[in-house]
Amino acid sequence: MPYRLRVLRKGGEGANGPPILLLHGFTGCAEAWGEGVLVGLARERRVLAVDLPGHGESPRSNDTARYGFEGVLAEVLQVLDREGVASADWVGYSMGGRLSLGAAVLHPDRVRRLVLESTSPGLATPEERSRRRRMDEGLARRLESEGMERFVDAWMEQPLFASQARLPGTVLRDAHRRRLRNDPNSLAACLRGMGTGSQPSFWDRLPEVRTETLLLTGALDPKYEELARRMALRLPTVRHLSVPDAGHAVHLEAPRAWMESVVPFLAEP
């Protein structure tokens, strides 16, 4: 039986169009999108920002089986069912983007528009997936042995997040504090259950996605810029926007540019 995920609701009164469903990245939570993004989107639309399983205030578990990709996706769909939403605009960042793309492939009737920020369709070959599972297992063991604070410090030292060092101190402290609220054993199980090496690869299924799709990346994040270019070659109805002077977390590093990219895309008929 799926667990009941925590949902942060914004807007709603007088809102036009389908709701916007926001799915955060690994170690994140609903608030990790930033108040500017949440409030800005809610001016015109109903917003549902979810704490994904094992994150934020959603139920926690040390059972890896609880974090299987399709099972987690079923829990997110249950959020829409409880809210009485047939179809939403899915906006996903990193891990949340992988889930959002999975919804567009496996449950296309539930996805009206798709925004994928700094994400991938998984890994194409069994060898790549096997290597990534070994890496994720190493990270999971670090979480279990070292705890949240040491893990988060090491996690944020990756080159992928280097551009975030320029953010204001208050923004960095708030993000750090939110990450530390997570449970290390739950995040370890999440890595094992739905890490990039454990999820299905959607590379060969990208041509099936008929949803209008926006790929959003930061120009300072070359890995995901290249992934987006490769995805754009396979997706039938897609545009790719690269945000200058931003890295992996565009919504955090360049929230105004993020809004100027996402809001018009979602508003198109």
N, C-alpha and C positions, 0 to 999 in steps of 0.2 A: 504494500500500500504506500503510495508516495507521501512524503512529508508535506507539511504546509509551509511554504516559503514566506519569509517576511517581505512585504511590499511597502515601499515609500510612495505615497500617492501625492501628486501635485496637480493643480488646475482642476478642470472638470466643469465648473459652472460656466455655461455659455460657450464651452469649447466646441470647435468645429472639426469635423473629420474624425477618423479612427484614432484610438489612443496610440501613444508612442511608448514602446516597451524598451527599457534600457537595461542592458546586461553588462556588468563590469568585468574587469580582468582578474587574474589570479592575485590573491591577497587583498582584493578590493572589497567594496560594499556599495550599496545604493548611493551613499553620500559622496563616494569617491569621484562622481562626475563633476562635483563642484557646484556651489550654490548658484553661480551665474548661469551655468548651463541648465540646471534644473528649473530655476525660476524663468529663464528666458523661454524655454520650450513650453512651459505651462501657461504662458500668456495667451496662447491661442489654442492649445491642445491639452487634452488629458494625458498625464504622464504617469507611467507605472515603472518605477525603478526597483528592481528585484535584488535582494541579497541571495546570491546563488548558494546551493547546498554547501555546508561546511564553512560559510563565510558570514561575516557580520552577525546579525541576530537570527539568521535562519538555523534550523536544527542542525546539530553537529553529530558526527558519527566517526568512529575509527575503522569502520568496515569498508574496505575498498569496493566491495560489490555494490555498495549503496551509491557509488559515484560513477557508474557506467554511463557512457555518453547518452544513449537513447533513454535511459531511465531518468537522467537529469533533465533531458529535453521534455520528457513527459510531465515532470513536475512544473516546468515553466509553462507548458500548455495548460496545466491545471489552474495556474494563476489567471490566465485569460478566461478559462471556463467560469471560475468563481466570480470574475468581474463582469461576466456577461458579454465578453468580447469575442466575436467570430473571427475577426482579422485585424491585425495591428501593424504598425510600422515598427520593424525591429531594428534597433540600433545597438550594435555590439562592439566592444573594445577587446582586442586580444583574445583571451579565453572566451569572453562573451560573444565575440565575433565568430568564433568557431561554432558555437552553439547556434547563433543566428543563421549562419550559412547552412548548418545542418537542418534547421527548421525549413528553410527555403527549398531544400532538396527533398526532405522526407515528408513535410507537411505544407506544401505550397499554398493550400487554401487558407492557411492561417497567417500568411505573410503578404501584406499589401506592398510595402516598399522596404528596401533593405539597405542599411548603412553599415559598412564594415570598416572599422578603424583599426589599422595596424594588426591585421590578422592573416590567417592562412587557411587553406582547405585541408590541412593535415599534411602528411608526408606520403610521397608517391610510391615508394618501394618498401618491401618487407625489411630490407637491410637498414634503410633509414629509420624505420619505425623501431626496429630492435635496438639500434644505437641510442635513440632518444629515450626509450624505456629504461635503458641502463643509466642514462644521465638523470632521469627523473627519480629513479630509485635512490641514487646517491643523494639527491636533494631531499627526498623524503626522509632518509635516515639522518641527515643533518638536522632537519626540523625536529625529529623525535629525540635526538641526543643533545642538541644545543638550545632548543627553545626558540621562541619567536624573536626576541630582541637581537640575538646574534645572527639568526637567519636573515631577518629583514635588513640588517646592516650590510651583510654580504650580498644579498639579492639586489639591493639598490646600487651597489658598486659595479654592477655589470656595465659594460660599454653601452648596452642598449638604453640605459637610463641616464647616461652621463649628462645629457642636455638639461635634465631637470635640476641640476645643481645651480642653475641660474635663477630659479624661481625664488620669490620672496620667502624669507624665513618662516613667516606665519603659515604659508601654504605648505611648505615642506614639513613643518611640525605637525600640522593637522593631518596630513597624509600619513606620516609616521605613526601618530597616535592611533589612527583608525586601523592600520595594519596590525599593530600590537594587540588589538582587541581580539584577533582571531586565535583559534586554538591550534597549536602546532600539530597535534595528532590528527585532527580533522583535515588540515591542509595536506599532510603527508598522504592520507588515504585518497584525497582528491587528486593529487599528482599521479598516484598509481592508477586510479580508476579512469580519469578523463584527461590525462596529459596528452600532448600532441602525438606521442608515440602509441598511445592506447586507443585513440579515437579512430573511427573509419576515415579513410582517405576519400575526399570528395573531388579530387582533381579530375577524374574521368567523368564526373557527373555535372561539372560546371555548365556544359552546354544545355543541360535540362532546365536550368534556372531561368524561368520566364519573368521573374520579378525584376522591376526596375531597380538597379543596384548602383550605389555610390561607394567607391573605394576611396578611403581617406587615409593619407599617410603624411608623415612629416619628412621634409627634405633632408633632415639630419639623421634619418633612420634608413640607411641604404639597404639593409636586408629586407625590410618590409616594403620599401619602394620597389625593389626588384620583384618581390612576390606579387605585389599589386599589378605590375606590368604584365607578368605572366598570367595572372588570373584574368585580366582584362582581355587577353587574346582569346579566351575560351568562353567567357560569359556573353550571352546574346545581347542583352540590353544593359550596358554598363557605361559609367564614366569614372575616370580616376582623377582625383584632385590631390595635388601635392602642396602642402602648406609650408611656405618658406620659414626658415629659422625656428622650426619645431622638430622635436624628435618623436619617440614612440607614443607618448601620451599627448596627442594633439589637443584633446579637450582640456587638459590641465595646463599645458605650456602655451597654448594660443587659443583661449576660449572664444575670443571675438571672431577670429578667422574660422574656427570650428562652427560657430553659429551661422556665420555668413555663408558657409558651405552647405550645412545640413538643412537649415530651415527652408530656404528656397526649394531645395530638392524635394523635401517632404510635402511642400505646398503645391507642387505642380499637379495639374489634373491628371 
